[in-house]
């Protein structure tokens, strides 16, 4: 399956992080444990998304997920 690149966005209606691929093209909402790669300092780093008090990426140090470039 071909990998697709996009950016992380927050879907307030679903209370979920989503991936936006284009103007009106979304992944459909991420779920806990879902794996993908995130661009960190010019290289792709594998991670997975989890939820505690807020959404976070395992092994990624950041205060804000919104706008991070990802591929899935």
Order of alpha helices (4+ residues) and beta strands (2+ residues): beta-beta-beta-beta-beta-beta-beta
